Amino acid sequence: YFLSEMLKSQDDRSDGKTIIISGAGNVATYAAEKAIALGAKVISLSDSAGFIHDPDGLTQDKIDWVRAHKAKSGTSLAAYADKFGGQWTEGETPWSLKGDIAAPCATENELSAQDAKRLAKNGVLVVIEGANMPTTADAKKVLRENNILFAPGKAANAGGVAVSGLEISQNRQRRSSGADEVDESLQQIMSDIHASCIKEGLKDGAVDYAKGANIAGFLKVADAM
């Protein structure tokens, strides 16, 4: 939803975009699921052993298989290529692939300056963090130099904490919300977070989302105090 808001601010949308995702846990697989629901094409997932490249794009059935497969101890995604086709690359990350959006959802410091240069060369428009601090400081510098939009995890991945807040509210009110109601609330929350980043990070017609998120977060705490 945060990505959708970013693209909307550029008079663009996620529908039809190709997305490179790293990781194969909850963040990665649910990001892939939501991206597909919004009309995007997800072409990769990864684990500590390597990455899969599926040019045809992941589907819900493929994502369900990945979740069930990775739930088994000691497994890698190498078996994905045998079952669904595509390519398995041992010992590498997916940042050499061509796509419109890159979403590092695996681990801290996984996207290096060299990776950022490859993404820039391949025409990536947005890097949106799913993991905690997956982009190195040097990589962020490369992204800025190449005018690639960067969504920090503190803003883009705030949905998890937000939905926990919705859950607490339900518990206190002794009520239960349906999935559609929760999803609608989440969409509004992420839209509001994006608007805050724009408000505090806009300068000379460009948006520094990291700066916007930091300032908006600081002001929220300061105003509460």
Accessible surface in RSA format (square Angstrom, percent):
REM  Atomic radii and reference values for relative SASA: ProtOr
REM  Chains: A
REM  Algorithm: Lee & Richards
REM  Probe-radius: 1.40
REM  Slices: 20
REM RES _ NUM      All-atoms   Total-Side   Main-Chain    Non-polar    All polar
REM                ABS   REL    ABS   REL    ABS   REL    ABS   REL    ABS   REL
RES TYR A   1    40.20  18.8  16.82   9.6  23.38  60.8  10.21   7.7  30.00  37.0
RES PHE A   2     3.60   1.8   1.94   1.2   1.67   4.3   1.94   1.2   1.67   4.8
RES LEU A   3    20.91  11.6  20.54  14.7   0.37   0.9  20.54  14.4   0.37   1.0
RES SER A   4    26.95  22.8  24.75  33.0   2.20   5.1  22.28  47.5   4.67   6.5
RES GLU A   5    26.67  15.3  25.61  19.4   1.06   2.5   0.89   1.7  25.78  21.1
RES MET A   6     0.00   0.0   0.00   0.0   0.00   0.0   0.00   0.0   0.00   0.0
RES LEU A   7     3.54   2.0   3.54   2.5   0.00   0.0   3.54   2.5   0.00   0.0
RES LYS A   8   127.64  62.3 119.30  73.2   8.33  19.8  81.22  73.1  46.42  49.4
RES SER A   9    56.04  47.4  17.25  23.0  38.79  89.4  29.25  62.3  26.79  37.5
RES GLN A  10    95.57  53.4  72.60  53.1  22.97  54.7  18.01  38.3  77.56  58.8
RES ASP A  11   145.80 102.1 107.89 107.4  37.91  89.6  38.15  89.8 107.65 107.4
RES ASP A  12    51.60  36.1  39.21  39.0  12.38  29.3  13.82  32.5  37.77  37.7
RES ARG A  13   156.04  65.5 155.56  79.3   0.48   1.2  54.78  74.9 101.26  61.4
RES SER A  14     8.68   7.3   7.90  10.5   0.78   1.8   2.53   5.4   6.15   8.6
RES ASP A  15    66.20  46.4  54.06  53.8  12.14  28.7  12.15  28.6  54.05  53.9
RES GLY A  16    63.17  77.9   0.00   N/A  63.17  77.9  36.51 100.2  26.65  59.7
RES LYS A  17    28.04  13.7  28.04  17.2   0.00   0.0   9.26   8.3  18.79  20.0
RES THR A  18    32.14  22.9  32.14  32.6   0.00   0.0  10.43  14.0  21.71  32.8
RES ILE A  19     3.75   2.1   3.75   2.8   0.00   0.0   3.75   2.7   0.00   0.0
RES ILE A  20     0.00   0.0   0.00   0.0   0.00   0.0   0.00   0.0   0.00   0.0
RES ILE A  21     1.69   1.0   1.69   1.3   0.00   0.0   1.69   1.2   0.00   0.0
RES SER A  22     0.89   0.8   0.89   1.2   0.00   0.0   0.89   1.9   0.00   0.0
RES GLY A  23     4.39   5.4   0.00   N/A   4.39   5.4   4.39  12.0   0.00   0.0
RES ALA A  24    11.90  10.9   2.42   3.7   9.48  21.6   3.30   4.6   8.60  22.8
RES GLY A  25    45.39  56.0   0.00   N/A  45.39  56.0  39.30 107.8   6.09  13.6
RES ASN A  26   113.39  78.2 105.07 101.5   8.31  20.0  22.18  53.4  91.21  88.2
RES VAL A  27    63.37  41.7  54.01  48.9   9.37  22.6  60.54  52.6   2.83   7.7
RES ALA A  28     0.25   0.2   0.00   0.0   0.24   0.6   0.00   0.0   0.24   0.6
RES THR A  29     0.49   0.3   0.49   0.5   0.00   0.0   0.00   0.0   0.49   0.7
RES TYR A  30   116.97  54.6 112.71  64.1   4.26  11.1  72.97  54.8  44.00  54.2
RES ALA A  31    37.24  34.2  23.46  36.2  13.78  31.3  32.85  46.3   4.39  11.6
RES ALA A  32     0.00   0.0   0.00   0.0   0.00   0.0   0.00   0.0   0.00   0.0
RES GLU A  33    51.12  29.3  48.75  36.9   2.37   5.7  12.68  24.5  38.44  31.4
RES LYS A  34    67.76  33.1  66.24  40.6   1.52   3.6  44.70  40.2  23.06  24.6
RES ALA A  35    12.70  11.7   6.86  10.6   5.84  13.3  12.11  17.1   0.58   1.5
RES ILE A  36    51.30  29.2  41.44  30.9   9.86  23.8  41.44  29.8   9.86  26.8
RES ALA A  37    80.60  74.1  38.52  59.4  42.08  95.7  50.42  71.0  30.17  79.9
RES LEU A  38    62.50  34.8  48.71  34.8  13.79  34.7  54.21  38.1   8.29  22.3
RES GLY A  39    34.26  42.3   0.00   N/A  34.26  42.3  22.39  61.4  11.87  26.6
RES ALA A  40     9.48   8.7   0.11   0.2   9.37  21.3   0.44   0.6   9.04  23.9
RES LYS A  41    88.13  43.0  84.54  51.9   3.58   8.5  44.18  39.8  43.95  46.8
RES VAL A  42     0.18   0.1   0.00   0.0   0.18   0.4   0.00   0.0   0.18   0.5
RES ILE A  43     8.25   4.7   8.25   6.1   0.00   0.0   8.25   5.9   0.00   0.0
RES SER A  44     0.00   0.0   0.00   0.0   0.00   0.0   0.00   0.0   0.00   0.0
RES LEU A  45     0.00   0.0   0.00   0.0   0.00   0.0   0.00   0.0   0.00   0.0
RES SER A  46     6.86   5.8   6.86   9.2   0.00   0.0   1.68   3.6   5.18   7.3
RES ASP A  47    28.98  20.3   7.84   7.8  21.14  50.0  18.65  43.9  10.33  10.3
RES SER A  48   128.50 108.6  80.98 108.1  47.53 109.5  60.25 128.3  68.25  95.6
RES ALA A  49    31.17  28.7  22.70  35.0   8.47  19.3  30.61  43.1   0.56   1.5
RES GLY A  50     1.22   1.5   0.00   N/A   1.22   1.5   0.55   1.5   0.67   1.5
RES PHE A  51     8.23   4.1   8.23   5.1   0.00   0.0   8.23   5.0   0.00   0.0
RES ILE A  52     0.61   0.3   0.61   0.5   0.00   0.0   0.61   0.4   0.00   0.0
RES HIS A  53    42.83  23.4  42.44  29.5   0.39   1.0  28.23  29.1  14.59  17.0
RES ASP A  54     2.34   1.6   2.34   2.3   0.00   0.0   0.00   0.0   2.34   2.3
RES PRO A  55    68.90  50.2  62.85  57.3   6.06  22.0  65.23  53.9   3.67  22.8
RES ASP A  56   124.15  87.0  97.16  96.7  26.99  63.8  22.93  54.0 101.22 100.9
RES GLY A  57     3.90   4.8   0.00   N/A   3.90   4.8   2.73   7.5   1.17   2.6
RES LEU A  58     8.57   4.8   0.00   0.0   8.57  21.5   0.00   0.0   8.57  23.1
RES THR A  59    64.97  46.2  63.28  64.2   1.69   4.0  61.16  82.2   3.80   5.8
RES GLN A  60    79.85  44.6  75.40  55.1   4.45  10.6  55.22 117.5  24.63  18.7
RES ASP A  61   109.81  76.9 102.80 102.3   7.02  16.6  26.36  62.0  83.46  83.2
RES LYS A  62    27.14  13.2  27.14  16.7   0.00   0.0  16.34  14.7  10.80  11.5
RES ILE A  63     0.13   0.1   0.13   0.1   0.00   0.0   0.13   0.1   0.00   0.0
RES ASP A  64    66.21  46.4  60.10  59.8   6.11  14.5  28.34  66.7  37.88  37.8
RES TRP A  65    50.29  20.2  43.99  21.3   6.30  14.8  33.74  18.0  16.55  26.9
RES VAL A  66     0.00   0.0   0.00   0.0   0.00   0.0   0.00   0.0   0.00   0.0
RES ARG A  67    61.57  25.8  51.20  26.1  10.37  24.7  43.63  59.6  17.94  10.9
RES ALA A  68    60.57  55.7  48.76  75.2  11.81  26.9  57.22  80.6   3.35   8.9
RES HIS A  69    24.21  13.2  22.80  15.8   1.42   3.6  18.86  19.4   5.35   6.2
RES LYS A  70    60.07  29.3  39.43  24.2  20.63  49.1  27.76  25.0  32.31  34.4
RES ALA A  71    87.91  80.8  45.24  69.8  42.67  97.1  57.58  81.1  30.33  80.3
RES LYS A  72   128.91  62.9 119.12  73.1   9.79  23.3  76.69  69.0  52.22  55.6
RES SER A  73   118.57 100.2  80.82 107.9  37.76  87.0  54.93 117.0  63.64  89.2
RES GLY A  74    86.31 106.4   0.00   N/A  86.31 106.4  41.78 114.7  44.53  99.7
RES THR A  75    39.05  27.8  20.35  20.6  18.70  44.6  24.84  33.4  14.21  21.5
RES SER A  76    35.69  30.2  28.86  38.5   6.82  15.7  16.52  35.2  19.17  26.9
RES LEU A  77     0.00   0.0   0.00   0.0   0.00   0.0   0.00   0.0   0.00   0.0
RES ALA A  78    35.11  32.3  30.93  47.7   4.18   9.5  31.06  43.7   4.05  10.7
RES ALA A  79    37.88  34.8  33.08  51.0   4.80  10.9  35.18  49.5   2.70   7.2
RES TYR A  80     1.02   0.5   1.02   0.6   0.00   0.0   1.02   0.8   0.00   0.0
RES ALA A  81    23.52  21.6  14.24  22.0   9.28  21.1  14.51  20.4   9.01  23.9
RES ASP A  82   133.42  93.5  96.56  96.1  36.86  87.2  34.14  80.4  99.28  99.0
RES LYS A  83   123.80  60.4  90.54  55.6  33.25  79.2  45.18  40.7  78.62  83.7
RES PHE A  84    59.07  29.6  30.81  19.1  28.26  73.5  38.04  23.1  21.04  60.2
RES GLY A  85    32.39  39.9   0.00   N/A  32.39  39.9  29.36  80.6   3.02   6.8
RES GLY A  86    43.79  54.0   0.00   N/A  43.79  54.0   8.62  23.7  35.17  78.8
RES GLN A  87   109.70  61.3 106.08  77.5   3.63   8.6  31.43  66.9  78.27  59.4
RES TRP A  88    47.69  19.1  27.38  13.3  20.32  47.7  26.26  14.0  21.43  34.8
RES THR A  89    34.91  24.8  32.12  32.6   2.79   6.6  30.50  41.0   4.41   6.7
RES GLU A  90   120.45  69.2 102.60  77.6  17.85  42.5  56.49 109.3  63.96  52.2
RES GLY A  91    59.88  73.8   0.00   N/A  59.88  73.8  31.85  87.4  28.03  62.8
RES GLU A  92    93.13  53.5  85.13  64.4   8.00  19.1  20.82  40.3  72.31  59.0
RES THR A  93    53.51  38.1  50.60  51.3   2.90   6.9  45.37  60.9   8.14  12.3
RES PRO A  94     0.02   0.0   0.02   0.0   0.00   0.0   0.02   0.0   0.00   0.0
RES TRP A  95     0.00   0.0   0.00   0.0   0.00   0.0   0.00   0.0   0.00   0.0
RES SER A  96    52.67  44.5  37.10  49.5  15.57  35.9  22.99  49.0  29.68  41.6
RES LEU A  97    21.72  12.1  18.87  13.5   2.85   7.2  21.72  15.3   0.00   0.0
RES LYS A  98   153.53  74.9 139.68  85.7  13.85  33.0  82.98  74.7  70.55  75.1
RES GLY A  99     9.64  11.9   0.00   N/A   9.64  11.9   6.96  19.1   2.68   6.0
RES ASP A 100    39.77  27.9  39.77  39.6   0.00   0.0   0.28   0.7  39.49  39.4
RES ILE A 101     0.20   0.1   0.20   0.1   0.00   0.0   0.20   0.1   0.00   0.0
RES ALA A 102     0.00   0.0   0.00   0.0   0.00   0.0   0.00   0.0   0.00   0.0
RES ALA A 103     7.58   7.0   7.58  11.7   0.00   0.0   7.58  10.7   0.00   0.0
RES PRO A 104     0.00   0.0   0.00   0.0   0.00   0.0   0.00   0.0   0.00   0.0
RES CYS A 105    11.26   8.5   2.24   2.5   9.02  21.2   0.00   0.0  11.26  12.1
RES ALA A 106    50.15  46.1  18.37  28.3  31.78  72.3  22.24  31.3  27.90  73.9
RES THR A 107    79.47  56.5  74.09  75.1   5.38  12.8  49.84  66.9  29.64  44.8
RES GLU A 108    95.64  54.9  80.72  61.1  14.91  35.5  20.15  39.0  75.49  61.6
RES ASN A 109    88.95  61.3  70.28  67.9  18.67  45.0  16.65  40.1  72.30  69.9
RES GLU A 110    23.42  13.4   7.75   5.9  15.67  37.3  14.26  27.6   9.16   7.5
RES LEU A 111     0.00   0.0   0.00   0.0   0.00   0.0   0.00   0.0   0.00   0.0
RES SER A 112    43.19  36.5  43.16  57.6   0.03   0.1  36.81  78.4   6.38   8.9
RES ALA A 113    26.23  24.1  24.15  37.3   2.08   4.7  24.15  34.0   2.08   5.5
RES GLN A 114   110.61  61.9 107.58  78.6   3.03   7.2  46.77  99.5  63.85  48.4
RES ASP A 115    11.94   8.4  11.94  11.9   0.00   0.0   0.00   0.0  11.94  11.9
RES ALA A 116     0.00   0.0   0.00   0.0   0.00   0.0   0.00   0.0   0.00   0.0
RES LYS A 117   112.94  55.1 107.12  65.7   5.82  13.8  56.31  50.7  56.63  60.3
RES ARG A 118    75.08  31.5  73.92  37.7   1.16   2.8  35.62  48.7  39.46  23.9
RES LEU A 119     0.00   0.0   0.00   0.0   0.00   0.0   0.00   0.0   0.00   0.0
RES ALA A 120    26.26  24.1   7.18  11.1  19.08  43.4   8.79  12.4  17.47  46.3
RES LYS A 121   185.09  90.3 147.86  90.7  37.23  88.6 101.50  91.4  83.59  89.0
RES ASN A 122    33.30  23.0  17.12  16.5  16.18  39.0   3.14   7.5  30.17  29.2
RES GLY A 123    43.35  53.5   0.00   N/A  43.35  53.5  34.07  93.5   9.29  20.8
RES VAL A 124     6.28   4.1   0.00   0.0   6.28  15.1   0.00   0.0   6.28  17.0
RES LEU A 125    81.47  45.4  75.08  53.7   6.39  16.1  78.29  55.0   3.19   8.6
RES VAL A 126     0.43   0.3   0.43   0.4   0.00   0.0   0.43   0.4   0.00   0.0
RES VAL A 127     0.00   0.0   0.00   0.0   0.00   0.0   0.00   0.0   0.00   0.0
RES ILE A 128    21.84  12.4  21.27  15.8   0.57   1.4  21.27  15.3   0.57   1.5
RES GLU A 129     8.56   4.9   5.73   4.3   2.83   6.7   0.28   0.5   8.28   6.8
RES GLY A 130     8.54  10.5   0.00   N/A   8.54  10.5   8.14  22.3   0.39   0.9
RES ALA A 131    11.70  10.8   4.12   6.4   7.58  17.3  11.04  15.5   0.66   1.7
RES ASN A 132   120.52  83.1 112.88 109.1   7.64  18.4  27.92  67.2  92.60  89.5
RES MET A 133   121.41  62.9 117.49  77.8   3.93   9.3  77.94  66.3  43.47  57.6
RES PRO A 134     0.00   0.0   0.00   0.0   0.00   0.0   0.00   0.0   0.00   0.0
RES THR A 135     5.00   3.6   0.00   0.0   5.00  11.9   0.00   0.0   5.00   7.6
RES THR A 136    33.31  23.7  30.79  31.2   2.53   6.0  32.28  43.4   1.03   1.6
RES ALA A 137    80.41  73.9  66.30 102.3  14.11  32.1  67.91  95.6  12.50  33.1
RES ASP A 138    94.39  66.1  92.30  91.9   2.10   5.0  14.71  34.6  79.68  79.5
RES ALA A 139     0.00   0.0   0.00   0.0   0.00   0.0   0.00   0.0   0.00   0.0
RES LYS A 140    63.19  30.8  62.48  38.3   0.71   1.7  16.73  15.1  46.46  49.5
RES LYS A 141   114.57  55.9 114.56  70.3   0.01   0.0  57.11  51.4  57.46  61.2
RES VAL A 142    12.09   8.0  12.09  10.9   0.00   0.0  12.09  10.5   0.00   0.0
RES LEU A 143     0.52   0.3   0.52   0.4   0.00   0.0   0.52   0.4   0.00   0.0
RES ARG A 144   149.03  62.6 131.77  67.2  17.26  41.1  64.97  88.8  84.06  50.9
RES GLU A 145   114.97  66.0  79.94  60.5  35.03  83.4  45.89  88.8  69.07  56.4
RES ASN A 146    71.55  49.3  50.20  48.5  21.34  51.4   8.83  21.2  62.72  60.6
RES ASN A 147   138.73  95.7 107.60 104.0  31.13  75.0  35.20  84.7 103.53 100.1
RES ILE A 148    13.21   7.5   4.45   3.3   8.76  21.1   5.27   3.8   7.94  21.6
RES LEU A 149    37.40  20.8  34.63  24.8   2.77   7.0  37.34  26.2   0.06   0.2
RES PHE A 150    23.98  12.0  19.11  11.8   4.86  12.7  19.11  11.6   4.86  13.9
RES ALA A 151     0.00   0.0   0.00   0.0   0.00   0.0   0.00   0.0   0.00   0.0
RES PRO A 152     7.01   5.1   7.01   6.4   0.00   0.0   7.01   5.8   0.00   0.0
RES GLY A 153    11.35  14.0   0.00   N/A  11.35  14.0   7.55  20.7   3.81   8.5
RES LYS A 154   132.39  64.6  95.92  58.9  36.47  86.8  74.61  67.2  57.77  61.5
RES ALA A 155     2.41   2.2   0.80   1.2   1.61   3.7   2.41   3.4   0.00   0.0
RES ALA A 156    18.55  17.1   1.34   2.1  17.21  39.1   1.42   2.0  17.12  45.4
RES ASN A 157    56.53  39.0  45.09  43.6  11.44  27.5   7.06  17.0  49.47  47.8
RES ALA A 158    23.07  21.2  16.54  25.5   6.52  14.8  21.99  31.0   1.08   2.9
RES GLY A 159    11.53  14.2   0.00   N/A  11.53  14.2  11.23  30.8   0.31   0.7
RES GLY A 160    49.25  60.7   0.00   N/A  49.25  60.7  40.37 110.8   8.88  19.9
RES VAL A 161   120.56  79.3 116.38 105.4   4.17  10.1 118.25 102.7   2.30   6.2
RES ALA A 162    19.30  17.7   5.58   8.6  13.72  31.2  16.86  23.7   2.45   6.5
RES VAL A 163    51.57  33.9  51.48  46.6   0.09   0.2  51.48  44.7   0.09   0.2
RES SER A 164    55.06  46.5  53.17  71.0   1.89   4.3  24.48  52.1  30.58  42.8
RES GLY A 165    31.73  39.1   0.00   N/A  31.73  39.1  28.92  79.4   2.81   6.3
RES LEU A 166    42.21  23.5  40.71  29.1   1.50   3.8  41.00  28.8   1.21   3.3
RES GLU A 167   101.54  58.3 101.08  76.5   0.46   1.1  27.79  53.7  73.75  60.2
RES ILE A 168    87.14  49.6  86.78  64.6   0.36   0.9  87.14  62.7   0.00   0.0
RES SER A 169    49.11  41.5  45.65  60.9   3.47   8.0  18.69  39.8  30.42  42.6
RES GLN A 170    29.85  16.7  29.63  21.7   0.22   0.5   7.47  15.9  22.39  17.0
RES ASN A 171    92.38  63.7  82.47  79.7   9.91  23.9  28.92  69.6  63.46  61.3
RES ARG A 172   188.54  79.2 164.50  83.9  24.04  57.2  55.70  76.1 132.84  80.5
RES GLN A 173   111.11  62.1  84.80  62.0  26.31  62.6  38.73  82.4  72.37  54.9
RES ARG A 174   206.68  86.8 171.53  87.4  35.15  83.7  80.39 109.9 126.29  76.5
RES ARG A 175   108.55  45.6  88.42  45.1  20.13  47.9  39.46  53.9  69.08  41.9
RES SER A 176   103.43  87.4  73.78  98.5  29.65  68.3  43.26  92.1  60.17  84.3
RES SER A 177    21.88  18.5   5.20   6.9  16.68  38.4   2.52   5.4  19.36  27.1
RES GLY A 178    46.12  56.9   0.00   N/A  46.12  56.9  37.93 104.1   8.19  18.3
RES ALA A 179    85.79  78.9  65.37 100.9  20.43  46.5  73.07 102.9  12.72  33.7
RES ASP A 180   125.23  87.7 118.22 117.7   7.01  16.6  38.60  90.9  86.62  86.4
RES GLU A 181    81.74  46.9  76.24  57.7   5.50  13.1  38.19  73.9  43.55  35.6
RES VAL A 182    31.70  20.9  30.25  27.4   1.45   3.5  31.70  27.5   0.00   0.0
RES ASP A 183    46.87  32.8  44.76  44.5   2.11   5.0  16.92  39.8  29.94  29.9
RES GLU A 184   126.97  72.9 122.39  92.6   4.57  10.9  43.68  84.5  83.29  68.0
RES SER A 185    39.35  33.3  32.06  42.8   7.30  16.8  13.40  28.5  25.96  36.4
RES LEU A 186    32.67  18.2  32.67  23.4   0.00   0.0  32.67  22.9   0.00   0.0
RES GLN A 187    86.31  48.3  85.80  62.7   0.51   1.2  14.94  31.8  71.38  54.1
RES GLN A 188   103.28  57.8 100.43  73.4   2.86   6.8  43.00  91.5  60.29  45.7
RES ILE A 189    46.84  26.7  46.04  34.3   0.81   1.9  46.84  33.7   0.00   0.0
RES MET A 190     7.11   3.7   7.11   4.7   0.00   0.0   7.07   6.0   0.04   0.1
RES SER A 191    31.04  26.2  29.35  39.2   1.68   3.9   5.84  12.4  25.20  35.3
RES ASP A 192    74.70  52.3  71.59  71.3   3.12   7.4  27.67  65.1  47.03  46.9
RES ILE A 193    43.39  24.7  41.81  31.1   1.58   3.8  43.27  31.2   0.12   0.3
RES HIS A 194    10.48   5.7  10.48   7.3   0.00   0.0   4.70   4.8   5.78   6.7
RES ALA A 195    57.73  53.1  49.63  76.6   8.10  18.4  53.84  75.8   3.89  10.3
RES SER A 196    46.02  38.9  42.30  56.4   3.72   8.6  13.68  29.1  32.34  45.3
RES CYS A 197     2.22   1.7   2.22   2.5   0.00   0.0   0.00   0.0   2.22   2.4
RES ILE A 198    42.57  24.2  42.57  31.7   0.00   0.0  42.57  30.7   0.00   0.0
RES LYS A 199   163.29  79.7 134.11  82.3  29.18  69.5  87.40  78.7  75.89  80.8
RES GLU A 200    43.02  24.7  30.76  23.3  12.26  29.2   3.39   6.6  39.63  32.4
RES GLY A 201     2.51   3.1   0.00   N/A   2.51   3.1   1.20   3.3   1.31   2.9
RES LEU A 202    96.75  53.9  72.67  52.0  24.07  60.5  72.67  51.0  24.07  64.8
RES LYS A 203   137.73  67.2 128.20  78.7   9.53  22.7  78.98  71.1  58.75  62.6
RES ASP A 204   139.61  97.8  92.56  92.1  47.05 111.2  44.26 104.2  95.35  95.1
RES GLY A 205    75.00  92.5   0.00   N/A  75.00  92.5  35.88  98.5  39.12  87.6
RES ALA A 206    65.60  60.3  58.33  90.0   7.27  16.5  64.11  90.3   1.49   3.9
RES VAL A 207    29.54  19.4  10.91   9.9  18.63  44.9  11.48  10.0  18.06  49.0
RES ASP A 208    63.60  44.6  54.87  54.6   8.73  20.6  25.96  61.1  37.64  37.5
RES TYR A 209     4.51   2.1   1.35   0.8   3.16   8.2   0.87   0.7   3.63   4.5
RES ALA A 210    29.94  27.5  29.15  45.0   0.79   1.8  29.15  41.1   0.79   2.1
RES LYS A 211    91.51  44.6  86.11  52.8   5.40  12.9  56.01  50.4  35.50  37.8
RES GLY A 212     0.00   0.0   0.00   N/A   0.00   0.0   0.00   0.0   0.00   0.0
RES ALA A 213    12.27  11.3   3.37   5.2   8.91  20.3   6.04   8.5   6.23  16.5
RES ASN A 214    74.28  51.2  64.09  61.9  10.19  24.5  25.97  62.5  48.31  46.7
RES ILE A 215    58.68  33.4  56.49  42.1   2.19   5.3  58.68  42.3   0.00   0.0
RES ALA A 216    21.52  19.8  13.65  21.1   7.87  17.9  16.27  22.9   5.25  13.9
RES GLY A 217    34.90  43.0   0.00   N/A  34.90  43.0  33.38  91.6   1.52   3.4
RES PHE A 218   142.70  71.4 134.15  83.1   8.55  22.2 140.32  85.1   2.38   6.8
RES LEU A 219    71.22  39.7  71.22  50.9   0.00   0.0  71.22  50.0   0.00   0.0
RES LYS A 220   161.49  78.8 151.95  93.2   9.54  22.7 101.61  91.5  59.88  63.8
RES VAL A 221    90.89  59.8  88.22  79.9   2.67   6.4  90.89  79.0   0.00   0.0
RES ALA A 222    44.74  41.1  26.43  40.8  18.30  41.6  31.06  43.7  13.68  36.2
RES ASP A 223   120.41  84.3  88.04  87.6  32.37  76.6  33.73  79.4  86.68  86.4
RES ALA A 224    91.06  83.7  48.16  74.3  42.90  97.6  61.16  86.1  29.91  79.2
RES MET A 225   188.43  97.6 121.65  80.5  66.78 159.0 125.10 106.4  63.33  83.9
END  Absolute sums over single chains surface
CHAIN  1 A    11976.7       9403.5       2573.1       6336.1       5640.5
END  Absolute sums over all chains
TOTAL         11976.7       9403.5       2573.1       6336.1       5640.5
